[in-house]
Structures are given as C-alpha cells and as structure tokens.
C-alpha cells in the first residue's frame, strides 16, 4: 500500500528494511502513485546559517542519534546547517499546519492533543539519505524473504483466517496468496512492523529535509486517521517514513484503500485481521488487479536471444514470445497465450528469465522495485504449493559496490552511452546504456552489471 516517497516507504519495517538495503528505491512503499523506500528511486531554500545551538535529535531512548552530517543526496535542505535550522523551527512548523488540518475536519482539541510534545527525530535525516556502499544480489534477496520458516507461518495464517480470505477473494477477486505474501514479506506476519511513531516521523519529514510537501500530506492524513478514530496513536508505529501496520500502509494510502471489513465502524489495519486482509486486497484491486490471472512465468531464454527486447515497454502476446524461443521450464504450456507480457532478466543471460503480466505491474505499484515484486509473486506461488525457481542464479557473480556502480555509470557516460548524472543508482536509463555498450562489443546485451562488464569498460 505503500506508496511513493518516491516509491514506497513501508518496506523499511522489519524484513522490508532488508529489501531497502537491497535493490529498492530509497523509500519503499510510499508507492509512486499511492503515496515502502522508491525505496529504492529517489525521494527528493536556500541554505541558511546554522543556529548557535544544535537542535535535539529526538527523545527516543537508546535510538541512534543524528550524525550531524550533510545528507548524501547533496540537496540544499539536507545540509547539516539547514537541518539544524529547520529543527529549531519545528514547533512553529507544526503549529502552522493547524489551518490545513482544520480544513480536513480535524478538531482543534484533537490537533492539540495529537501534536502535544512532538519533537523532531533527526536520525531520520540519516536514514532518508543513506546510500549503502554494498547491496545484495536479487538471489540473496529472494533467499532472505522466501524461506521455509516464513512459508510455514504463511500457511498457518491462511488456515487461521480462511473465512476472511474466502470473503475477501470473493468480493475483490484478489488472490489470497498474494495478500498473504505481502503480509509475510512486509512484516513477517506482524512480528516486524517498525517502532517509530508515525506522527513524529511524518511531522519531522514535513518540517525538515527534502520532501516536506510530500510528507506534510502524510502528516495531515495521519491526523485525519486519528481524528476519525480508526486507530489510536499507539497503533500508528512503523517505519521511519511513516508506513505502519502488517502490510505497511502510508497514511495517504490508508485514506484511499482502507476498508471496514467487519462492519464495526473502524478501519483497523493494524490489529484487526479482517480489515487488514480486506484493505490490502482493496489496494490491489483499485490498482488494477486482474482476477484469475497469475503475475508471470519463469522462462528459459534461448542462447543468442536479443536482450534488447527485455524491456518493460516492449510487451507482446505470450504466443509471440513463444515463437522467439522462450519456453517455460520442463516445457510446460502457457495457459493463456494471448496475454501480453514483457521480459525481465534480472541476472542477465546467466540467470532465469521471467515473462511479467499485468498483475506483476500491479505489485510494482504497491512497491516499485522489481526484486520486491518478484519476491511477492514467487512467495505467493510457494504458498500455493508451487516449487522453487528451476533455473540457477549466477551465484558466482558478486554485486558491484556503490563506488563501482558510480564508476560504471561514469565510464558509460565517457563513451557516450549514458546521458544521466552518475549517482550509483541503477535504473532503466543505466540498464539501457549498459545494453547498448554490450551490443557494441558483441556480447549479450542483457544489461546485467557484472564485474566483467565493468572491466571491459575499464579497457581491461
């Protein structure tokens, strides 16, 4: 449900935090349109002098303090001086949001009650701009999130709440295994949801840093939720970016998608499994879920294949992919050859390929990271009784460090293939540039950033 802090911020809770460090945009569920970290794409005046006294970093006992350093993004609002100045004006900033809250129906009494004692949590500034030197490979990511213990717990959840899943699947057409998969991967079935106050986090980000307009909407939406009585403040605890609950809703996503599944007058996506399951399904349904369809298929890509076709924009009927030589493992048939799909080759020519359908795109709306969406789809299939992927991953390959990724982009730019600003973050533009370079030297143009292709760019 998360929705874009650029993308979705919610992933940062529990296991999703692992995801963030892996392959996703920096704010994950804050989905692009819904709001979980990208948690992996970017989230995003003048610089003023710092006050003489440093602002406090927040009251959390035992929490890591703010580093006091400039943010890695280089944004003028993420300099240490700008952060300190904004933190010094925090109380005034929060108070100035009262007219907007009133226009949303929040009573003055509740505004004062819910904002009393709020202080900025400046540690969030470090988390918002963190750029880990190393990331995990997609196969390591899948190993972490799709494991036997989590699958066993997922099957228990499906059995325990069978009646709720039955009713929701009938009402929305959304696959119960996908809902259970999101629940499991986002919070390890409600055991890892994050422990930061949503009000404190969103208020901090609404007043300090580079995404203030975005998070002002999240903060005001959180106040609306509390004012309406759907949740209590102590229930609204989650990731540093404000995603909360077992399936990690951003406050704005809650407003759009949360439903009262059991008719008790409240939309409780934290402690009420009926509301949680119904709301998560409603999110997927409104994002375009196709009932009765799967998310995609693992496929064997033939040698000599033109990987320039492996592009999200180049969807075509499965029957056409079949003619190009793409087959399911063990030559299983494609159930619906007329369905349109695009080819994803996340590990290049050395790893498995996947034909992705409309429902994969819907999962990407929930969290705009390919690795996340692949993990959700595969986890759901495993819960359904399916087997692990058949083809091996190139586990002998290592992930490039951030320094090496930055160097790769710089070398591609020097050769005229990359037109963007090198930042160490790989997206579609980097992948296209890499494919064009690979094609120019006569190797499979799969867009996979291996140490070998970096050496070739270095001229070795």
Secondary structure, DSSP 8 states (H G I E B T S, - for coil): ----SSSB-GGGSTHHHHHHHHTSEES-BS-TTT----EES----------SS-------TT------S--TT--GGGSHHHHHHHHHTHHHHHHTTHHHHHHTT--HHHHHHHHTT----THHHHHHT---S----HHHHHHHHS-HHHHHHHHHHHHHTHHHHHHHHHHH---HHHHHHHHHHHHTTTT----EEHHHHHHHHHHSSTTHHHHHHHHHHHHHHHHHTSS-GGG-EE-TTS-BTTTTB-HHHHHHH---SSSSS---TTT-HHHHHHHHHHHHHHTT--TT--SEEEEB--TT--GGG--TT--EEHHHHHHTT-B-GGG---S-TTSEEEEE-TTGGGS-EEEE-HHHHHHHHHS--HHHHHHHHHHHHHHTT----SS---TT-----HHHHHHHHHHHHHTT---S---S---HHHHHHHHHHHHHTTS-------HHHHHHHHT-
